[in-house]
Amino acid sequence: MAPEIQAKFATYPLEAQRQLEYVRGLIFTVAAENALGTVEETLKWGEASYLVKGGSTIRIDWKAKNPAVIHIYFHCQTSLVETFREIYRDEFSYEGNRALVLPLNTAIKQGPLSHCLQLALKYHSLKHLPLLGA
Protein backbone atom coordinates (compact mmCIF):
# COMPACT_ATOMS: atom_id res chain seq x y z
CA MET A 1 0.00 0.00 0.00
CA ALA A 2 1.34 3.42 -0.91
CA PRO A 3 2.50 5.26 2.25
CA GLU A 4 0.20 8.24 1.63
CA ILE A 5 -2.80 5.89 1.30
CA GLN A 6 -1.81 4.03 4.45
CA ALA A 7 -1.49 7.33 6.32
CA LYS A 8 -4.89 8.49 5.05
CA PHE A 9 -6.65 5.24 5.98
CA ALA A 10 -5.06 5.42 9.47
CA THR A 11 -7.06 8.60 10.15
CA TYR A 12 -10.38 6.76 9.69
CA PRO A 13 -12.35 4.68 12.20
CA LEU A 14 -11.38 1.00 12.21
CA GLU A 15 -14.62 -0.16 10.55
CA ALA A 16 -14.10 2.30 7.67
CA GLN A 17 -10.46 1.22 7.33
CA ARG A 18 -11.54 -2.42 7.00
CA GLN A 19 -14.14 -1.68 4.33
CA LEU A 20 -11.77 0.56 2.34
CA GLU A 21 -8.94 -1.98 2.53
CA TYR A 22 -11.35 -4.67 1.32
CA VAL A 23 -12.42 -2.55 -1.67
CA ARG A 24 -8.78 -1.66 -2.39
CA GLY A 25 -7.91 -5.37 -2.38
CA LEU A 26 -10.75 -6.09 -4.81
CA ILE A 27 -9.47 -3.40 -7.18
CA PHE A 28 -6.03 -5.04 -7.29
CA THR A 29 -7.55 -8.53 -7.59
CA VAL A 30 -9.83 -7.53 -10.47
CA ALA A 31 -6.93 -5.83 -12.26
CA ALA A 32 -4.73 -8.92 -11.85
CA GLU A 33 -7.44 -11.43 -12.83
CA ASN A 34 -8.16 -9.45 -16.01
CA ALA A 35 -4.49 -8.83 -16.88
CA LEU A 36 -5.08 -5.05 -16.86
CA GLY A 37 -1.53 -4.13 -15.93
CA THR A 38 -0.17 -2.09 -13.07
CA VAL A 39 -2.62 -0.28 -10.82
CA GLU A 40 -1.54 3.30 -10.16
CA GLU A 41 -2.36 4.13 -6.53
CA THR A 42 -2.23 7.77 -5.45
CA LEU A 43 -4.11 10.39 -3.45
CA LYS A 44 -6.36 12.62 -5.59
CA TRP A 45 -8.44 15.31 -3.92
CA GLY A 46 -7.44 13.75 -0.60
CA GLU A 47 -8.95 10.39 -1.56
CA ALA A 48 -7.36 7.05 -2.41
CA SER A 49 -7.34 6.83 -6.21
CA TYR A 50 -6.80 3.83 -8.50
CA LEU A 51 -6.25 3.71 -12.25
CA VAL A 52 -5.02 1.28 -14.88
CA LYS A 53 -4.18 2.08 -18.49
CA GLY A 54 -7.42 2.09 -20.48
CA GLY A 55 -9.57 2.42 -17.39
CA SER A 56 -11.48 5.14 -15.60
CA THR A 57 -10.27 6.37 -12.21
CA ILE A 58 -11.83 4.82 -9.10
CA ARG A 59 -11.61 6.75 -5.83
CA ILE A 60 -12.59 5.42 -2.40
CA ASP A 61 -13.18 7.38 0.79
CA TRP A 62 -14.87 7.72 4.15
CA LYS A 63 -16.10 11.11 5.34
CA ALA A 64 -16.89 12.25 8.88
CA LYS A 65 -20.02 14.06 7.65
CA ASN A 66 -21.47 10.69 6.60
CA PRO A 67 -19.80 8.31 9.07
CA ALA A 68 -21.92 5.18 8.54
CA VAL A 69 -20.80 4.59 4.93
CA ILE A 70 -17.88 4.56 2.53
CA HIS A 71 -18.09 5.84 -1.03
CA ILE A 72 -16.63 4.41 -4.21
CA TYR A 73 -16.42 7.29 -6.67
CA PHE A 74 -16.37 7.06 -10.46
CA HIS A 75 -15.90 9.78 -13.06
CA CYS A 76 -19.29 11.51 -13.32
CA GLN A 77 -18.90 12.10 -17.08
CA THR A 78 -18.95 8.35 -17.74
CA SER A 79 -21.93 5.99 -17.95
CA LEU A 80 -20.52 3.80 -15.17
CA VAL A 81 -22.86 4.58 -12.27
CA GLU A 82 -25.85 4.75 -14.60
CA THR A 83 -24.94 1.26 -15.83
CA PHE A 84 -24.40 -0.06 -12.28
CA ARG A 85 -27.80 1.28 -11.30
CA GLU A 86 -29.41 -0.51 -14.25
CA ILE A 87 -27.70 -3.85 -13.58
CA TYR A 88 -27.57 -3.76 -9.77
CA ARG A 89 -30.63 -1.69 -8.89
CA ASP A 90 -31.12 -3.34 -5.50
CA GLU A 91 -27.53 -4.29 -4.67
CA PHE A 92 -26.19 -0.83 -3.87
CA SER A 93 -27.18 2.65 -2.83
CA TYR A 94 -26.04 5.37 -5.21
CA GLU A 95 -25.07 9.01 -5.01
CA GLY A 96 -26.09 10.71 -8.22
CA ASN A 97 -24.04 9.64 -11.22
CA ARG A 98 -20.78 9.49 -9.31
CA ALA A 99 -20.72 6.99 -6.44
CA LEU A 100 -21.68 3.68 -4.92
CA VAL A 101 -22.48 4.06 -1.22
CA LEU A 102 -21.63 1.08 0.99
CA PRO A 103 -22.75 0.89 4.64
CA LEU A 104 -20.00 0.05 7.11
CA ASN A 105 -22.17 -2.43 8.98
CA THR A 106 -22.89 -4.78 6.06
CA ALA A 107 -20.80 -7.36 4.28
CA ILE A 108 -19.87 -6.28 0.78
CA LYS A 109 -21.13 -8.65 -1.91
CA GLN A 110 -17.91 -9.41 -3.76
CA GLY A 111 -19.46 -10.55 -7.07
CA PRO A 112 -21.48 -7.43 -7.94
CA LEU A 113 -18.80 -5.04 -6.67
CA SER A 114 -16.02 -6.88 -8.51
CA HIS A 115 -18.08 -6.63 -11.70
CA CYS A 116 -18.56 -2.87 -11.23
CA LEU A 117 -14.85 -2.40 -10.58
CA GLN A 118 -14.01 -4.47 -13.66
CA LEU A 119 -16.25 -2.27 -15.84
CA ALA A 120 -14.52 0.85 -14.52
CA LEU A 121 -11.03 -0.61 -14.98
CA LYS A 122 -11.87 -1.57 -18.59
CA TYR A 123 -14.04 1.48 -19.31
CA HIS A 124 -12.32 2.87 -22.41
CA SER A 125 -12.63 -0.44 -24.27
CA LEU A 126 -16.28 -0.89 -23.21
CA LYS A 127 -17.77 2.61 -23.33
CA HIS A 128 -19.21 2.17 -26.83
CA LEU A 129 -21.17 -0.98 -25.83
CA PRO A 130 -24.76 -0.97 -24.52
CA LEU A 131 -24.60 -1.34 -20.72
CA LEU A 132 -20.80 -1.45 -21.15
CA GLY A 133 -21.08 -4.99 -22.49
CA ALA A 134 -22.47 -6.27 -19.21
WOLINSUL-V35998 format. One record per helix or strand. SS is the DSSP state (@ for helix, = for strand). FROM is the first residue (numbers start at 1). TO is the last residue. If there is no record, write none. Layout:
ss=[SS | SS]
from=[FROM | FROM]
to=[TO | TO]
This chain:
ss=[@ | @ | = | = | = | @ | = | @ | = | = | @ | @ | @]
from=[3 | 14 | 40 | 47 | 58 | 64 | 69 | 80 | 93 | 99 | 110 | 123 | 130]
to=[10 | 33 | 44 | 51 | 62 | 66 | 74 | 87 | 95 | 103 | 121 | 126 | 133]
